[in-house]
């Protein structure tokens, strides 16, 4: 890119009044903290990109990210459905702690993310420009629902999934005196609108550290691609939308390169949970909303930062979206939130140097129930759906222990071969259930599970 064209690009973007007003004060000379971009899809499957898609869906930009960065093969969403997953990602805490661990927020729901919760944006806000562009789904009623009440300088997006009504776009900035006026939204146009606003934000903040949560609302059903991508894949409208998402990833990476900040920006691509009624799990068991098995929780995860994140690496170190907050704080040189219990861990050594996972275990929740424990090698599944029941498997004499190095499809329990491992993970599960029982807002739905006291008031945390 010539210097003249680059100057024109920067001048045009910075001149955008809505976004340009979000520029932040300069850092001290001589030190530049990294930028952070999370591109989070809605319901994209583990097998919907790259070689796993078997040519039905073309994803050259995601494959480029993988070649130039690190693919996390054993990475988990914070939950198996939208609202608790997003709450977990933004706060670094299992969603049950936030009061948003049960179900998803629907159109007539009054729940919101509590203002007391510290989001990634709030944790970074002293030094970072912050934006959430896309889907929020952490509440849409009352005075505190907007992302600008939770540390974000700028919000452009929809309040919940794009299959919920009334569907409208909101745009607001921190400090606006009046609440935003909703504008009608068309699903086919949303992803491109989100992309354009993201590009504007990046350009306006390229000289300062920034955090961007680009929360695409696709490929969540209904899958309605924009006109340029309609009929382009061999996987129906769902595949068309994934190819549109891939093109958005390419546009984001190109903008970073054109602005000369690619090496200063960590980009993470992922999804909020596994695929719903369409999409591929890549051979993993179950789908979005499922019980304790992988297909609901294990998601695509690619980390990209040229010169910092090693190229072409595949890491099986276990991680989860709850790790973003402590990781970004560590990489930015910002202390983690004081007085807050974080469940996430700093993954920076894993991303930058190939270190093992900092987690001894990860917990998988179905609503407010702990239903599985994952260590680096092993996984214990304690509950699953069968017809109209959500059953406790151990109480029926079906202990489900899987060797994740040998059987990622979770087809054959090896509990009888490894009784010591089964006992260890069973004890971990019991401790976790006791730990999180005080945070419950609903009774357990697991049939046959040990009864654990439910508290009516959220404990101090």
C-alpha positions in Angstrom: 0.0 0.0 0.0 1.4 3.4 -0.9 1.9 6.0 1.8 -0.7 8.3 0.0 -3.3 5.5 -0.1 -2.6 4.6 3.5 -3.0 8.2 4.6 -6.3 8.4 2.7 -7.5 5.2 4.4 -6.7 6.4 7.8 -8.1 9.9 7.2 -11.4 8.5 5.9 -11.8 6.1 8.8 -10.8 8.5 11.6 -13.1 11.1 10.1 -16.1 8.8 10.9 -17.7 10.8 13.6 -19.5 8.0 15.4 -16.4 5.9 15.9 -13.6 8.5 15.8 -15.0 10.1 19.0 -13.9 6.9 20.8 -10.2 7.5 20.6 -8.4 7.1 23.8 -5.5 9.0 25.5 -2.0 8.0 24.4 0.1 5.5 26.3 3.4 6.5 27.8 6.1 6.8 25.1 8.1 3.7 24.3 5.5 1.0 25.2 2.5 -0.3 23.2 0.1 -2.7 24.8 -1.3 -5.2 22.4 -4.8 -4.9 20.9 -7.3 -7.7 21.4 -10.0 -8.7 18.9 -12.4 -11.6 19.7 -14.4 -12.7 16.7 -17.1 -14.8 18.2 -19.6 -16.6 16.0 -23.0 -17.8 17.1 -23.5 -21.6 17.0 -20.7 -22.4 14.6 -19.6 -26.0 14.8 -16.2 -27.4 15.5 -16.2 -29.1 12.1 -17.5 -26.2 10.0 -14.1 -24.9 8.8 -10.9 -26.1 7.2 -10.3 -29.8 6.4 -13.1 -30.8 8.7 -15.6 -29.2 6.4 -14.6 -31.6 3.7 -14.8 -29.0 0.9 -18.5 -28.3 1.4 -17.6 -25.0 3.0 -14.6 -23.0 1.8 -12.8 -21.1 4.6 -9.5 -19.8 3.1 -9.2 -16.9 5.6 -9.6 -19.1 8.7 -7.2 -21.6 7.2 -4.8 -18.7 6.7 -5.2 -17.7 10.3 -4.4 -21.3 11.3 -1.3 -21.4 9.1 -0.1 -18.1 10.5 -1.2 -18.7 14.0 -2.1 -21.4 16.5 -5.1 -23.7 16.5 -6.4 -24.7 19.9 -7.9 -28.1 19.3 -9.3 -28.7 22.8 -10.9 -25.3 23.5 -14.3 -24.9 25.2 -17.1 -22.3 25.2 -18.1 -21.2 28.6 -21.5 -23.0 28.3 -23.6 -25.0 25.9 -26.0 -22.2 25.1 -25.8 -18.5 24.3 -26.4 -16.3 27.4 -24.3 -18.2 30.0 -21.5 -18.7 27.4 -21.3 -15.0 26.7 -21.5 -14.1 30.4 -18.7 -16.5 31.2 -16.5 -15.2 28.3 -16.8 -11.5 29.2 -16.4 -12.0 33.0 -13.8 -14.8 33.2 -16.2 -16.6 35.5 -18.5 -19.6 35.2 -21.8 -18.1 34.4 -23.5 -19.5 37.5 -21.6 -16.9 39.6 -23.2 -14.1 37.6 -26.8 -15.1 38.0 -27.0 -15.8 34.2 -26.2 -19.5 34.3 -29.7 -20.8 33.7 -31.3 -20.9 30.2 -31.1 -18.0 27.7 -32.5 -14.6 28.0 -35.7 -14.4 25.9 -37.6 -11.4 24.7 -39.8 -11.1 27.8 -37.0 -11.9 30.2 -36.0 -9.2 32.8 -32.6 -10.6 33.7 -29.4 -8.6 33.0 -25.7 -8.9 33.6 -25.2 -7.4 37.1 -23.4 -4.1 37.0 -21.2 -5.4 39.8 -19.6 -7.9 37.3 -16.2 -6.9 35.8 -16.1 -7.5 32.1 -13.1 -7.7 29.9 -13.9 -4.2 28.7 -14.2 -2.8 32.3 -10.9 -4.5 33.3 -9.1 -2.9 30.3 -11.0 0.4 30.3 -8.3 2.5 32.0 -6.0 2.1 29.0 -8.1 0.7 26.2 -10.7 1.8 23.7 -13.4 -0.8 23.9 -16.3 -1.8 21.6 -18.9 -4.5 21.4 -20.2 -4.9 17.9 -22.9 -7.5 17.2 -24.9 -9.7 19.5 -25.1 -8.9 23.2 -27.7 -11.4 24.8 -26.9 -10.4 28.4 -30.1 -8.5 29.0 -32.1 -5.9 27.3 -34.4 -4.2 29.9 -33.9 -1.6 32.6 -31.2 1.1 33.0 -28.2 -1.2 33.1 -28.6 -3.5 30.2 -26.5 -1.7 27.5 -22.9 -2.8 27.0 -21.9 0.8 27.6 -22.9 0.2 31.2 -20.4 -2.7 31.4 -17.2 -1.0 30.3 -17.7 -0.7 26.6 -17.1 2.7 25.0 -19.2 1.9 21.9 -22.0 -0.5 21.1 -23.5 -1.3 17.8 -25.6 -4.4 17.6 -28.7 -6.4 18.5 -29.8 -7.3 22.0 -30.3 -11.0 21.5 -30.3 -13.7 18.9 -31.4 -12.7 15.4 -34.3 -15.2 15.5 -35.9 -13.3 18.4 -38.4 -10.5 18.0 -38.7 -7.6 17.9 -35.3 -7.5 16.2 -33.6 -4.1 16.1 -30.2 -2.5 15.9 -28.9 -0.2 18.7 -26.0 2.2 18.5 -24.7 4.1 21.5 -21.6 5.5 23.1 -20.6 5.7 26.7 -21.7 9.0 28.1 -24.6 9.5 25.7 -27.3 11.4 27.5 -30.3 9.7 25.9 -30.9 6.0 25.4 -30.4 4.8 21.9 -33.4 4.6 19.5 -33.8 1.1 18.0 -33.7 0.8 14.2 -35.2 -2.1 12.2 -32.8 -4.9 11.4 -32.7 -7.3 8.5 -30.9 -10.6 9.1 -29.4 -10.8 5.7 -27.6 -7.5 6.2 -26.4 -7.9 9.8 -23.0 -9.5 9.4 -21.9 -7.0 6.8 -23.1 -4.1 9.0 -21.2 -5.5 12.0 -18.1 -5.9 9.8 -18.3 -2.3 8.6 -18.6 -0.9 12.1 -15.7 -3.1 13.3 -13.5 -1.9 10.5 -14.4 1.7 11.4 -13.6 1.1 15.0 -10.2 -0.5 14.3 -9.2 2.3 12.0 -10.3 5.0 14.4 -8.3 3.4 17.3 -5.3 2.1 15.4 -2.9 4.4 17.2 -4.1 3.3 20.7 -4.7 0.0 22.4 -8.2 -1.3 21.8 -10.4 -4.3 22.7 -13.0 -5.3 20.1 -15.7 -8.0 20.8 -17.0 -8.7 17.3 -20.0 -10.9 18.2 -21.4 -12.0 15.0 -25.0 -13.3 15.2 -24.4 -16.0 12.6 -24.5 -18.8 11.6 -27.3 -19.1 14.2 -30.5 -20.2 12.4 -32.2 -18.9 10.4 -29.1 -18.8 8.1 -29.7 -15.9 5.7 -26.6 -14.9 3.9 -26.2 -11.5 2.2 -26.8 -11.5 -1.5 -23.1 -11.8 -2.5 -22.8 -15.2 -0.7 -26.1 -16.7 -1.5 -25.8 -20.1 -3.1 -22.0 -20.1 -3.0 -21.3 -23.2 -0.8 -22.2 -26.9 -1.1 -23.7 -26.8 2.4 -26.9 -24.9 1.9 -27.6 -21.5 3.4 -25.8 -22.4 6.6 -22.6 -23.0 4.5 -23.1 -19.8 2.6 -23.2 -17.9 5.9 -20.0 -19.6 7.2 -18.3 -18.5 4.0 -19.5 -15.0 4.6 -18.1 -15.1 8.1 -14.8 -16.3 6.6 -14.7 -13.3 4.3 -15.3 -11.0 7.3 -12.3 -12.6 9.0 -10.3 -11.8 5.9 -11.4 -8.2 5.9 -10.5 -7.8 9.5 -7.0 -9.2 9.0 -6.4 -7.1 5.9 -7.4 -3.9 7.8 -4.9 -4.7 10.5 -2.2 -5.3 8.0 -3.0 -2.2 6.0 -2.8 -0.1 9.2 0.5 -1.7 10.1 -0.8 -3.1 13.4 -1.1 -6.8 12.7 1.9 -7.6 14.8 0.4 -5.6 17.7 -3.0 -7.3 17.6 -4.0 -10.6 19.0 -7.0 -11.9 17.1 -9.0 -14.9 18.4 -11.7 -16.6 16.4 -14.2 -18.8 18.2 -17.9 -19.6 18.8 -20.2 -19.3 21.7 -21.2 -23.0 21.7 -21.6 -25.9 19.3 -23.9 -26.1 16.3 -27.7 -26.2 16.7 -29.9 -28.0 14.2 -27.4 -27.5 11.3 -23.6 -27.4 11.2 -21.0 -29.9 11.9 -19.5 -31.1 15.2 -16.5 -32.6 13.5 -17.4 -36.0 14.9 -17.9 -34.8 18.4 -20.9 -36.2 20.4 -24.0 -34.1 20.8 -24.8 -30.5 19.8 -25.7 -27.1 21.2 -27.8 -27.5 24.4 -26.7 -31.1 24.9 -25.7 -32.6 28.2 -22.1 -33.2 29.2 -20.6 -34.3 25.8 -18.2 -32.4 23.6 -20.3 -31.3 20.6 -22.1 -28.8 22.7 -19.0 -27.1 24.2 -15.9 -27.7 22.2 -15.6 -24.9 19.6 -13.3 -23.6 16.9 -10.5 -21.6 18.3 -7.6 -19.9 16.4 -5.2 -17.4 17.9 -3.3 -15.1 15.5 -0.7 -12.5 16.1 2.2 -12.5 13.6 5.6 -12.5 15.3 4.1 -13.4 18.7 1.8 -16.4 18.3 3.7 -19.2 16.7 2.7 -20.1 13.1 1.3 -23.4 12.1 1.0 -24.8 15.6 -1.8 -27.1 16.9 -2.1 -27.1 20.6 -4.2 -29.6 22.6 -3.8 -27.6 25.8 -7.2 -27.3 27.4 -8.7 -23.9 27.6 -12.0 -22.0 27.7 -13.4 -18.6 26.9 -13.3 -17.8 30.6 -9.5 -17.5 30.0 -9.8 -14.4 27.8 -10.1 -11.9 30.6 -7.0 -13.0 32.7 -5.0 -13.5 29.5 -5.7 -10.1 28.1 -5.0 -8.5 31.4 -1.6 -10.3 31.7 -0.6 -9.4 28.1 -1.6 -5.7 28.7 0.3 -5.5 31.9 -3.0 -4.7 33.8 -3.7 -6.3 37.2 -6.7 -8.6 37.2 -9.8 -7.3 38.9 -9.4 -6.9 42.6 -11.7 -8.8 44.9 -13.1 -10.9 42.0 -13.0 -14.7 42.0 -11.9 -15.7 38.4 -12.3 -19.2 37.1 -10.3 -18.4 34.0 -6.5 -18.6 33.8 -3.8 -16.7 31.9 -3.2 -18.6 28.6 -0.5 -16.2 27.4 2.3 -18.7 27.9 0.3 -21.3 26.1 -0.4 -19.0 23.2 3.0 -17.4 22.9 5.4 -20.1 24.0 3.5 -23.4 23.7 3.3 -24.0 27.4 1.0 -26.6 28.9 -2.5 -25.5 29.9 -2.6 -23.7 33.2 -5.8 -25.6 34.1 -5.9 -28.7 36.2 -9.5 -29.1 35.3 -12.3 -27.4 33.4 -16.0 -27.7 34.4 -18.8 -28.0 32.0 -22.3 -26.8 33.1 -25.7 -27.6 31.8 -27.7 -24.6 33.2 -26.5 -24.4 36.8 -25.6 -28.1 37.1 -21.9 -29.2 36.8 -22.2 -32.1 34.4 -18.7 -32.9 33.4 -15.1 -32.5 34.4 -12.3 -32.3 31.9 -8.6 -32.6 32.7 -5.9 -32.6 30.0 -6.3 -36.3 29.4 -9.5 -37.4 31.0 -13.2 -36.5 31.0 -15.9 -37.6 33.3 -19.5 -37.1 32.1 -22.0 -37.2 34.9 -25.4 -36.3 33.3 -27.1 -36.5 30.0 -30.5 -36.1 28.3 -32.6 -39.2 27.5 -36.2 -38.6 26.2 -37.9 -36.4 28.9 -35.2 -36.9 31.5 -31.9 -35.4 32.4 -30.3 -38.4 34.1 -27.4 -38.7 36.6 -25.4 -41.4 34.9 -23.3 -42.7 37.9 -26.4 -43.2 40.0 -27.7 -45.6 37.4 -24.4 -47.5 37.4 -23.1 -46.0 34.2 -19.9 -44.1 35.1 -18.8 -42.4 31.9 -15.0 -41.8 31.9 -13.3 -41.0 28.6 -9.7 -41.0 27.5 -9.7 -37.8 25.4 -6.4 -38.6 23.8 -7.7 -41.9 22.5 -11.4 -41.3 22.1 -12.4 -37.7 21.4 -15.9 -38.9 20.1 -16.6 -40.2 23.7 -17.9 -43.5 22.3 -16.5 -45.9 25.0 -16.3 -45.4 28.7 -13.1 -46.8 30.3 -14.2 -46.3 33.9 -13.8 -50.0 34.7 -10.2 -49.8 33.3 -9.2 -46.8 35.4 -11.0 -46.8 38.7 -8.5 -44.5 40.3 -9.1 -41.8 37.7 -12.8 -42.3 37.9 -12.7 -41.8 41.7 -10.5 -38.7 41.4 -12.8 -37.0 38.8 -15.9 -38.1 40.7 -14.4 -36.3 43.8 -13.6 -33.3 41.7 -17.2 -33.2 40.4 -18.6 -33.5 44.0 -16.4 -30.6 45.2 -17.4 -28.4 42.2 -21.1 -29.1 42.9 -20.7 -28.1 46.5 -18.7 -25.0 45.5 -21.3 -23.7 43.1 -24.5 -24.7 45.0 -24.7 -21.4 46.8 -25.0 -19.5 43.5 -27.9 -21.5 42.2 -31.1 -19.7 41.3 -33.1 -22.9 40.3 -33.3 -26.4 41.6 -31.3 -29.1 39.7 -33.0 -30.9 36.9 -30.7 -34.0 37.1 -32.7 -37.1 38.0 -31.0 -39.2 40.5 -28.2 -36.8 41.4 -27.3 -36.2 45.1 -29.4 -33.4 46.5 -27.3 -30.2 47.2 -28.7 -27.3 49.1 -29.9 -24.5 47.0 -29.4 -21.0 48.4 -31.9 -18.2 47.7 -29.4 -15.4 48.0 -26.3 -14.9 45.9 -23.3 -15.3 48.2 -20.6 -12.7 48.5 -17.9 -13.4 45.9 
